[in-house]
Amino acid sequence: MGQWTQDGVPVEPILFDGDEVRFTLKRLLVEDMERMAVNFDTATKIMRFENPMEACKLASNLIPKYVLAINGCKKANGIEMTLEEFREAAMEFYFVPLLGQLFARLVTISVVGKEQEKN
């Protein structure tokens, strides 16, 4: 049975700043995958950026398009960030480590894996 769905895909939680952050993502379109692939280390499944500012630039284009939901990312007052708050805050350099992991999961869900190829 195929694994594709037009609905969002919940991905594994990301530990960031003491929080367990959960995202629901859409799969990448071809043109965005091309932009991401140059920074994706397939062996470790980690995004690597020569210049961390590249992550922030990508975020401004990709987060509104592909991040459908976020849960568990708390502000200093303990209240969870809304999706809109995250979309704005993600442009801050503070979030670069989270973005690297988020983008890696985005690439991973957008590619058919070995297990899915067999089915």
Disulfide bonds with the S-S distance in Angstrom:
none
